[in-house]
Each structure stands twice: as structure tokens, then as C-alpha cells.
């Protein structure tokens, strides 16, 4: 799943400048940015990680100091 990135500028030469960070990557068709998550596809800058979880953590519901707050 990918989405069109908002932070970019199209140049007259046909390349795209990504404005998401200070690197300001100048990309042509099929190239990835230095971050590895943005790519030019069909003349548009696409986010390749859109809709994916950034972090998954298994965490207990009860923690100290609320251990056994309402036991059954």
C-alpha cells in the first residue's frame, strides 16, 4: 500500500525534490530517497510505508501500582 507524499516539489526538469527532511533529495523516476521510504513512481512521490505500523508492543494491562485493581 502506498500513498502520494505531500511534502515535495516538482521541478521543470521532470525531477522531484522531497521536502520531508533537511536532505532535500532530488529524485528522478524510480529512485528512492535517502530515507528509503519515498520513491518516485509515475511522476509522483510515493510513501511506501503508508498504513503500516511503526511499532508493535505487547504490554500487560495491569502494571505496578495498579496490580489486581479489580480482581474477579
CORCORWO-V224831 format. One line per field, one symbol per residue. burial: b if it has 24 or more other ideal C-beta (glycine too) atoms within 12 Angstrom, else e. A space follows every 10 residues. Layout:
burial=???
This chain:
burial=eeeebeebee eeeeebbbee eeeebebeee eebeeeebbb eeeebbbeee eeeeeeeeee eeeeeeeeee ee
